[in-house]
Amino acid sequence: MARGIAIAPEVRAVLERSTVADNVVTLPAGQLDRALYAAVDKVLKALGGKWNRGTGGHMFAAGIGGELAEALGAGVVVDQKKAAEQFFTPRAVADKVVERARLARGMTILEPSAGMGALLAEPIRLDCRIIAIEKDEKLAAGLIGLLRGLTGGVWSVDFMDWAPGSLPAIDRVLMNPPFGRGKDMAHVERAFGFLRPGGILVTVMSPHWTFATDRQAIAFRAFVASHLNDWEELPDGSFRASGTDVKTGILTLHKGSGGNG
């Protein structure tokens, strides 16, 4: 169970005086003490908010009034982002993923853990057909608006439980799956199965698979070795902007015409 963050009385007082308008929380006028602002910001970030200079407040993926009121009533907030392993792909990392994918206009793209759509900006620009999976219902609703008419479908379901029926040929898979307990390895192997022969999968992953001696990691290394592949470890701090210093890398897998690279 994720640990809760206690809402101190002074933080509660600030939030109770804040303005909530749909998906934006605007703090009261006047400058807060640095320590108090940091404490307020921590609570809003735990609820999924991020400071947005354009709106002058903390912006959320969807309406936040009910969840904020519930947290204030309980006196504690659970960092849902960490609980759900929602560490969204920073722009610089997303650019690297897209570069390795060799996208072309009109391709069909699968994104198995789409989040807020960080990996989808270039596919959108290229008018690709996008199939997006995101188990968080609010994020999935946001993806429907983001993708407009370019989507082959948005499913609000855990990718490992996804049962789509018939699908068009998947040209590319772009993904940043959850890492905990080897989930990234399981997600990558399942996603690769949807890829057409000649397609490319590019994923952000933990480097755990490259050195661990557990059965899953050993099997995954054999799976990767059976295909044309490339692995690049990313610099430390690549995901710091998303709230974590976890070590990461980018794995590229090519699916040969016979299913092997």
Secondary structure, DSSP 8 states (H G I E B T S, - for coil): ---EEE--HHHHHHHHTSEEETTEEE--SS---HHHHHHHHHHHHHTT-EEETTTTEEE-SS--HHHHHHHHHHTEEE-HHHHTT-----HHHHHHHHHHHT--TT-EEEETT-TT-TT-HHHHHTT-EEEEE-SSHHHHHHHHHHHGGGEEEEE-S-GGG----S---EEEEEE----GGGHHHHHHHHHHHHEEEEEEEEEEE-THHHH--SHHHHHHHHHHHTSEEEEEE--TTTTGGGT-----EEEEEE--TTS--
